[in-house]
Amino acid sequence: IAVNGNIIKAKFEAQDGDSGIGSVKIKVGDTDFTTNSVTATKIADYYEVEIDTSTLVDGTTQNVNLEVTDNVQNRITTNVFQLAVDKTKPVINFTNPGTSGEVTVNKTITVSGNASDNNIVSSVKVEYSKDNSTWTTATTTGNVYNWATEIDTTKYDTDATGLGTLYLRASATDEAGNVSEY
């Protein structure tokens, strides 16, 4: 599971047909449940716990361990999943129209760009606006790493000179939920 320093919720089922469940604890990192472990709350037929990932080091992978203790103090400890800590935002750029940002309107223009991340880019969103306040989402082709869209700008050229204004913005979101905007 990729995390970016936020609190995540985990749900677990635990059963004991003899004495019943006494406690369910979770611990990130090691299996010493005597310090810094979090006790899960029983909700209906499952247990829920919040895991604070804000202190975890970017770029690391951490084991999430579970300890279940029954009412007569029998214990079982297991690794339930891993957290991949990613606090780094992805990078997104326009390759066309480039850094000048100037294109001739009153025609269909191609806007393209790329995105990258130290892990996985999960989505890219490209938007355009005439007034810099009402935004329209463009449909992109390609993939999240190299994308393009075509925008009909004829409605943005108010005096048929090809000198209208069109604002562009793009954002990239990675697997951990980090977002960057351009």
C-alpha positions in Angstrom: 0.0 0.0 0.0 1.4 3.3 -1.0 1.1 6.1 1.6 2.1 9.8 1.6 2.2 10.6 5.3 -1.5 10.7 6.0 -3.5 8.6 8.4 -4.9 5.4 6.9 -7.6 3.1 8.3 -7.1 -0.6 8.3 -9.9 -3.2 9.0 -9.3 -6.7 10.2 -11.3 -9.8 11.1 -10.2 -11.9 14.1 -12.0 -14.8 15.7 -11.4 -17.2 18.5 -13.9 -20.0 19.0 -12.8 -20.8 22.6 -12.2 -17.9 24.9 -12.9 -15.1 22.5 -10.7 -12.2 21.4 -9.2 -10.1 24.1 -7.3 -7.5 22.0 -6.1 -6.7 18.4 -3.1 -4.5 18.1 -1.2 -3.1 15.1 2.4 -2.0 14.9 4.4 -0.5 12.1 8.0 -1.6 11.8 8.8 -4.2 14.4 6.8 -6.8 16.4 7.5 -5.4 19.9 3.8 -4.7 20.8 4.8 -3.5 24.3 5.7 0.0 22.9 4.1 2.2 20.3 1.4 -0.2 19.2 -2.2 0.8 18.5 -5.1 -1.1 19.8 -7.9 -1.7 17.2 -11.5 -0.9 18.0 -14.1 -3.6 17.6 -16.9 -2.5 15.2 -19.6 -5.1 14.6 -17.8 -8.2 13.3 -14.4 -6.6 12.5 -11.7 -4.5 14.1 -10.6 -1.1 12.8 -7.4 0.9 13.5 -6.0 4.2 12.3 -2.3 4.2 11.3 -0.5 7.5 11.4 2.1 7.4 8.6 3.4 11.0 9.1 6.6 10.0 10.9 7.6 7.3 8.4 10.6 8.1 6.3 10.1 8.8 2.6 11.3 6.1 0.3 11.1 3.3 2.9 9.0 0.2 3.1 7.5 -0.7 6.5 6.0 -3.9 7.7 2.6 -3.6 9.3 2.3 -6.3 12.0 -0.8 -7.6 13.8 -1.0 -9.2 17.2 -4.2 -10.9 18.3 -4.6 -12.0 21.9 -7.4 -14.1 23.2 -9.0 -13.9 26.6 -6.6 -16.4 28.1 -3.5 -14.6 26.8 -2.7 -16.8 23.8 -1.1 -14.6 21.2 -0.5 -14.8 17.5 1.6 -12.3 15.6 1.7 -11.9 11.8 2.8 -9.5 9.1 -0.4 -8.4 7.4 0.9 -6.0 4.7 3.6 -3.5 3.8 3.5 0.3 3.5 5.6 1.9 0.7 6.2 5.5 2.0 6.0 8.0 -0.8 5.9 11.7 0.2 7.4 12.9 -3.1 5.1 14.7 -5.6 5.2 13.6 -9.2 6.5 16.0 -11.8 4.4 17.3 -14.7 5.4 19.4 -17.7 3.9 20.8 -20.9 6.0 19.9 -24.0 3.7 21.8 -26.3 3.1 24.7 -26.2 6.4 24.7 -24.2 7.5 27.2 -21.7 6.5 30.3 -23.7 2.8 29.2 -23.4 1.9 31.0 -26.6 0.0 29.4 -29.4 -2.2 30.8 -32.2 -5.9 30.4 -31.4 -8.9 30.2 -33.8 -8.0 26.6 -34.7 -7.6 23.2 -33.1 -4.4 23.1 -31.1 -2.5 20.1 -29.7 -1.4 20.4 -26.1 1.0 17.7 -24.9 3.2 16.9 -21.9 4.7 14.3 -19.7 4.7 13.3 -16.1 7.1 11.2 -14.0 7.3 10.0 -10.4 9.7 8.1 -8.2 7.0 5.4 -8.1 3.8 5.3 -10.2 1.8 8.1 -11.7 -1.8 7.1 -11.4 -3.6 10.0 -13.2 -3.1 13.1 -15.2 -5.7 15.9 -15.6 -5.5 18.6 -18.2 -7.8 21.6 -18.1 -8.3 24.8 -20.1 -10.1 28.1 -19.5 -10.8 31.4 -21.2 -11.2 33.4 -18.0 -8.9 31.5 -15.6 -11.8 30.7 -13.3 -14.2 28.3 -15.2 -12.2 25.2 -16.2 -13.0 22.5 -18.7 -11.3 19.1 -18.4 -9.7 17.9 -21.6 -9.7 14.3 -22.7 -6.2 13.1 -23.1 -4.7 10.4 -25.3 -1.5 8.4 -24.7 -0.8 7.4 -21.2 -0.1 9.2 -17.9 3.6 9.5 -18.7 3.3 11.0 -22.2 -0.1 12.5 -22.9 -1.7 14.8 -25.5 -5.1 16.5 -26.1 -6.6 18.5 -28.9 -8.5 21.7 -28.0 -10.8 23.6 -30.4 -9.9 27.2 -29.7 -12.1 28.9 -32.2 -14.5 30.0 -29.5 -11.7 31.8 -27.6 -10.7 34.1 -30.5 -13.2 36.9 -29.9 -12.0 39.2 -32.7 -10.8 36.7 -35.4 -7.2 37.9 -35.1 -5.9 34.7 -33.5 -5.0 36.7 -30.4 -7.4 35.3 -27.8 -6.3 34.0 -24.4 -6.5 30.4 -23.3 -5.3 29.3 -19.9 -3.9 25.8 -19.5 -3.2 23.8 -16.4 -2.3 20.2 -15.7 -2.0 18.1 -12.6 -0.4 14.7 -11.9 -1.4 12.4 -9.0 0.8 9.4 -7.9 -0.2 6.1 -6.4 0.2 7.5 -2.9 -2.1 10.5 -3.5 0.7 13.2 -3.9 -0.4 15.8 -6.4 1.6 18.3 -8.4 0.3 21.1 -10.6 1.7 23.0 -13.5 
